[in-house]
């Protein structure tokens, strides 16, 4: 790796100092660094290059899982791998901690790493607009006080009508996030599937469902005409959904490649981040 695009958590109290520390460590390995736009302004970097004209070889996201999720859109669009460096709390998706920064930069320069491919989802709105999700798609009641009703189908077959706070459609990557908190299963990232997890369903019969990634999931709002729902993709609000409006979710042709140094297996990461950490 010779050219790194740097993305950072936007509310770190020591952001400028941390930026200098990371860029200095990268430059010490003869790696060229380009900062994302807001970061350029924060540290008064006059480099005119942007993500569009910088010949990036990879993206380094410094923060937590939220920062890495934000960086996936650029990484997927440019077809470059992504490395997460944790300065947050759990940091389940990120690969390295900040105290290993110098070693990480050395391995980047020497291409001493492997790539782990993760699937994404295309979220097709009724208008035809398409969004991509790395983690999950959530249809929820938003600020509405009552439960909402949703009809979910896989292919042409109706799964059921959910009366709940909402419904999560997660990738295997997203299975360890909101879906897990809502009672969904942990899915190995090597599998290619989608998991549909209801959020606080009113019926005891509704349980998470795992669908093949080759199938298409369709979700329709089935509430009263005046009621709306909120659509979020990877934790960011996209729009409000109206009566009988549909969202189609399918496997995307776009993938995200995560840089791994072979330190932790998937289940080792679960033990370290999701089990022992909370004790």
LUMMILO-907098 format. One record per residue (C-alpha): residue in three letters; chain; x, y, z. Coordinates in steps of 0.05 Angstrom, whole numbers, always signed. Layout:
BEGIN
@type ala mol A X X Y Y Z Z
...
! end
This chain:
BEGIN
@type unk mol A X +0 Y +0 Z +0
@type unk mol A X +28 Y +67 Z -21
@type unk mol A X -32 Y +114 Z -19
@type unk mol A X -80 Y +116 Z +40
@type unk mol A X -145 Y +156 Z +47
@type unk mol A X -156 Y +173 Z +120
@type unk mol A X -226 Y +176 Z +151
@type unk mol A X -235 Y +193 Z +224
@type unk mol A X -289 Y +197 Z +277
@type unk mol A X -317 Y +268 Z +274
@type unk mol A X -326 Y +281 Z +349
@type unk mol A X -260 Y +260 Z +379
@type unk mol A X -236 Y +313 Z +429
@type unk mol A X -164 Y +302 Z +408
@type unk mol A X -180 Y +297 Z +334
@type unk mol A X -125 Y +343 Z +306
@type unk mol A X -70 Y +312 Z +350
@type unk mol A X -93 Y +242 Z +333
@type unk mol A X -94 Y +260 Z +259
@type unk mol A X -22 Y +283 Z +262
@type unk mol A X -2 Y +219 Z +299
@type unk mol A X -34 Y +174 Z +247
@type unk mol A X -9 Y +213 Z +187
@type unk mol A X +62 Y +216 Z +216
@type unk mol A X +62 Y +141 Z +227
@type unk mol A X +39 Y +128 Z +156
@type unk mol A X +88 Y +177 Z +125
@type unk mol A X +145 Y +146 Z +165
@type unk mol A X +132 Y +84 Z +123
@type unk mol A X +134 Y +125 Z +59
@type unk mol A X +58 Y +122 Z +51
@type unk mol A X +23 Y +182 Z +19
@type unk mol A X -38 Y +205 Z +59
@type unk mol A X -101 Y +242 Z +36
@type unk mol A X -151 Y +266 Z +88
@type unk mol A X -226 Y +267 Z +80
@type unk mol A X -254 Y +338 Z +69
@type unk mol A X -277 Y +356 Z +139
@type unk mol A X -211 Y +331 Z +168
@type unk mol A X -171 Y +375 Z +120
@type unk mol A X -207 Y +435 Z +148
@type unk mol A X -198 Y +413 Z +220
@type unk mol A X -122 Y +409 Z +214
@type unk mol A X -114 Y +464 Z +161
@type unk mol A X -88 Y +415 Z +108
@type unk mol A X -82 Y +451 Z +41
@type unk mol A X -79 Y +388 Z -1
@type unk mol A X -130 Y +400 Z -57
@type unk mol A X -141 Y +326 Z -73
@type unk mol A X -206 Y +291 Z -57
@type unk mol A X -228 Y +219 Z -56
@type unk mol A X -246 Y +225 Z -130
@type unk mol A X -178 Y +246 Z -154
@type unk mol A X -132 Y +213 Z -103
@type unk mol A X -103 Y +145 Z -126
@type unk mol A X -121 Y +110 Z -61
@type unk mol A X -98 Y +39 Z -49
@type unk mol A X -139 Y +31 Z +15
@type unk mol A X -179 Y +70 Z +67
@type unk mol A X -159 Y +74 Z +140
@type unk mol A X -217 Y +90 Z +186
@type unk mol A X -197 Y +114 Z +256
@type unk mol A X -254 Y +111 Z +306
@type unk mol A X -302 Y +55 Z +321
@type unk mol A X -352 Y +12 Z +284
@type unk mol A X -393 Y +74 Z +264
@type unk mol A X -333 Y +106 Z +231
@type unk mol A X -317 Y +43 Z +194
@type unk mol A X -390 Y +37 Z +170
@type unk mol A X -387 Y +108 Z +144
@type unk mol A X -323 Y +91 Z +106
@type unk mol A X -352 Y +29 Z +73
@type unk mol A X -390 Y +71 Z +22
@type unk mol A X -327 Y +103 Z -5
@type unk mol A X -288 Y +37 Z -2
@type unk mol A X -342 Y -1 Z -40
@type unk mol A X -350 Y +54 Z -92
@type unk mol A X -275 Y +57 Z -105
@type unk mol A X -264 Y -18 Z -99
@type unk mol A X -208 Y -11 Z -47
@type unk mol A X -199 Y -49 Z +19
@type unk mol A X -214 Y -19 Z +86
@type unk mol A X -177 Y -20 Z +152
@type unk mol A X -208 Y +0 Z +219
@type unk mol A X -166 Y +26 Z +277
@type unk mol A X -204 Y +28 Z +342
@type unk mol A X -206 Y +88 Z +388
@type unk mol A X -278 Y +75 Z +410
@type unk mol A X -308 Y +25 Z +459
@type unk mol A X -322 Y -45 Z +432
@type unk mol A X -298 Y -37 Z +361
@type unk mol A X -322 Y -105 Z +338
@type unk mol A X -311 Y -94 Z +263
@type unk mol A X -245 Y -57 Z +267
@type unk mol A X -180 Y -96 Z +262
@type unk mol A X -129 Y -59 Z +304
@type unk mol A X -123 Y -18 Z +367
@type unk mol A X -88 Y +49 Z +367
@type unk mol A X -29 Y +25 Z +409
@type unk mol A X -9 Y -20 Z +350
@type unk mol A X -8 Y +38 Z +301
@type unk mol A X +65 Y +34 Z +280
@type unk mol A X +63 Y -40 Z +269
@type unk mol A X -1 Y -32 Z +228
@type unk mol A X +31 Y +20 Z +183
@type unk mol A X +92 Y -24 Z +172
@type unk mol A X +49 Y -83 Z +152
@type unk mol A X +7 Y -39 Z +105
@type unk mol A X +70 Y -15 Z +69
@type unk mol A X +96 Y -86 Z +63
@type unk mol A X +27 Y -113 Z +41
@type unk mol A X +31 Y -161 Z +99
@type unk mol A X -43 Y -175 Z +108
@type unk mol A X -102 Y -214 Z +80
@type unk mol A X -169 Y -190 Z +53
@type unk mol A X -236 Y -212 Z +80
@type unk mol A X -294 Y -202 Z +32
@type unk mol A X -361 Y -182 Z +61
@type unk mol A X -427 Y -180 Z +23
@type unk mol A X -471 Y -118 Z +19
@type unk mol A X -545 Y -107 Z +6
@type unk mol A X -580 Y -65 Z -46
@type unk mol A X -640 Y -28 Z -17
@type unk mol A X -688 Y -10 Z -73
@type unk mol A X -740 Y +43 Z -56
@type unk mol A X -807 Y +47 Z -91
@type unk mol A X -782 Y +109 Z -127
@type unk mol A X -726 Y +68 Z -158
@type unk mol A X -671 Y +98 Z -116
@type unk mol A X -619 Y +47 Z -92
@type unk mol A X -579 Y +50 Z -28
@type unk mol A X -527 Y +0 Z -6
@type unk mol A X -521 Y -30 Z +64
@type unk mol A X -460 Y -63 Z +95
@type unk mol A X -491 Y -76 Z +163
@type unk mol A X -567 Y -74 Z +162
@type unk mol A X -632 Y -44 Z +138
@type unk mol A X -682 Y -23 Z +192
@type unk mol A X -755 Y -5 Z +182
@type unk mol A X -781 Y +22 Z +248
@type unk mol A X -836 Y +63 Z +278
@type unk mol A X -788 Y +122 Z +287
@type unk mol A X -822 Y +174 Z +330
@type unk mol A X -890 Y +142 Z +323
@type unk mol A X -918 Y +121 Z +390
@type unk mol A X -954 Y +57 Z +369
@type unk mol A X -930 Y -9 Z +338
@type unk mol A X -928 Y -13 Z +263
@type unk mol A X -950 Y -70 Z +217
@type unk mol A X -904 Y -96 Z +162
@type unk mol A X -913 Y -151 Z +111
@type unk mol A X -849 Y -187 Z +93
@type unk mol A X -839 Y -235 Z +35
@type unk mol A X -780 Y -275 Z +10
@type unk mol A X -785 Y -284 Z -64
@type unk mol A X -859 Y -292 Z -79
@type unk mol A X -876 Y -323 Z -12
@type unk mol A X -903 Y -285 Z +47
@type unk mol A X -864 Y -297 Z +111
@type unk mol A X -915 Y -262 Z +154
@type unk mol A X -946 Y -198 Z +179
@type unk mol A X -906 Y -167 Z +236
@type unk mol A X -938 Y -122 Z +287
@type unk mol A X -876 Y -95 Z +322
@type unk mol A X -831 Y -36 Z +334
@type unk mol A X -800 Y -54 Z +267
@type unk mol A X -759 Y -104 Z +227
@type unk mol A X -685 Y -111 Z +215
@type unk mol A X -655 Y -142 Z +152
@type unk mol A X -581 Y -155 Z +166
@type unk mol A X -522 Y -182 Z +129
@type unk mol A X -477 Y -233 Z +165
@type unk mol A X -434 Y -173 Z +184
@type unk mol A X -495 Y -138 Z +214
@type unk mol A X -517 Y -201 Z +251
@type unk mol A X -471 Y -181 Z +309
@type unk mol A X -502 Y -111 Z +314
@type unk mol A X -573 Y -87 Z +324
@type unk mol A X -601 Y -154 Z +300
@type unk mol A X -564 Y -190 Z +355
@type unk mol A X -591 Y -142 Z +407
@type unk mol A X -661 Y -156 Z +381
@type unk mol A X -652 Y -231 Z +390
@type unk mol A X -624 Y -251 Z +322
@type unk mol A X -571 Y -304 Z +311
@type unk mol A X -496 Y -294 Z +303
@type unk mol A X -478 Y -312 Z +231
@type unk mol A X -408 Y -328 Z +207
@type unk mol A X -385 Y -275 Z +156
@type unk mol A X -366 Y -329 Z +106
@type unk mol A X -440 Y -347 Z +97
@type unk mol A X -480 Y -310 Z +45
@type unk mol A X -549 Y -297 Z +72
@type unk mol A X -596 Y -246 Z +102
@type unk mol A X -628 Y -250 Z +171
@type unk mol A X -697 Y -218 Z +184
@type unk mol A X -704 Y -200 Z +257
@type unk mol A X -768 Y -169 Z +285
@type unk mol A X -760 Y -114 Z +337
@type unk mol A X -803 Y -126 Z +399
@type unk mol A X -858 Y -164 Z +361
@type unk mol A X -926 Y -167 Z +393
@type unk mol A X -935 Y -241 Z +375
@type unk mol A X -894 Y -296 Z +408
@type unk mol A X -895 Y -334 Z +342
@type unk mol A X -850 Y -285 Z +306
@type unk mol A X -777 Y -305 Z +307
@type unk mol A X -716 Y -287 Z +265
@type unk mol A X -714 Y -318 Z +195
@type unk mol A X -651 Y -331 Z +154
@type unk mol A X -659 Y -324 Z +78
@type unk mol A X -611 Y -344 Z +23
@type unk mol A X -572 Y -285 Z -6
@type unk mol A X -596 Y -304 Z -75
@type unk mol A X -668 Y -289 Z -54
@type unk mol A X -703 Y -221 Z -53
@type unk mol A X -737 Y -194 Z +9
@type unk mol A X -796 Y -147 Z +0
@type unk mol A X -824 Y -108 Z +59
@type unk mol A X -889 Y -68 Z +54
@type unk mol A X -918 Y -20 Z +106
@type unk mol A X -987 Y -48 Z +124
@type unk mol A X -1012 Y +3 Z +175
@type unk mol A X -1067 Y +54 Z +175
@type unk mol A X -1063 Y +104 Z +117
@type unk mol A X -1041 Y +161 Z +161
@type unk mol A X -984 Y +122 Z +193
@type unk mol A X -912 Y +125 Z +169
@type unk mol A X -849 Y +86 Z +184
@type unk mol A X -775 Y +104 Z +183
@type unk mol A X -724 Y +71 Z +138
@type unk mol A X -651 Y +70 Z +162
@type unk mol A X -592 Y +41 Z +124
@type unk mol A X -529 Y +27 Z +165
@type unk mol A X -555 Y +71 Z +221
@type unk mol A X -571 Y +131 Z +178
@type unk mol A X -642 Y +154 Z +164
@type unk mol A X -660 Y +150 Z +90
@type unk mol A X -733 Y +169 Z +87
@type unk mol A X -803 Y +159 Z +115
@type unk mol A X -846 Y +104 Z +86
@type unk mol A X -919 Y +116 Z +73
@type unk mol A X -980 Y +70 Z +72
@type unk mol A X -968 Y +7 Z +30
@type unk mol A X -900 Y +32 Z +6
@type unk mol A X -852 Y -23 Z -10
@type unk mol A X -777 Y -33 Z -1
@type unk mol A X -740 Y -88 Z -38
@type unk mol A X -675 Y -116 Z -9
@type unk mol A X -628 Y -160 Z -48
@type unk mol A X -555 Y -181 Z -48
@type unk mol A X -512 Y -127 Z -79
@type unk mol A X -459 Y -139 Z -132
@type unk mol A X -416 Y -91 Z -91
@type unk mol A X -373 Y -120 Z -35
@type unk mol A X -329 Y -92 Z +20
@type unk mol A X -259 Y -119 Z +31
@type unk mol A X -233 Y -114 Z +102
@type unk mol A X -158 Y -115 Z +116
@type unk mol A X -141 Y -169 Z +167
@type unk mol A X -74 Y -184 Z +200
@type unk mol A X -94 Y -254 Z +223
@type unk mol A X -93 Y -238 Z +297
@type unk mol A X -164 Y -258 Z +316
@type unk mol A X -213 Y -309 Z +289
@type unk mol A X -286 Y -291 Z +283
@type unk mol A X -306 Y -328 Z +346
@type unk mol A X -244 Y -304 Z +382
@type unk mol A X -268 Y -234 Z +366
@type unk mol A X -337 Y -250 Z +394
@type unk mol A X -307 Y -276 Z +459
@type unk mol A X -262 Y -216 Z +466
@type unk mol A X -310 Y -161 Z +445
@type unk mol A X -381 Y -186 Z +459
@type unk mol A X -373 Y -233 Z +518
@type unk mol A X -313 Y -220 Z +562
@type unk mol A X -316 Y -145 Z +550
@type unk mol A X -385 Y -140 Z +582
@type unk mol A X -370 Y -181 Z +644
! end
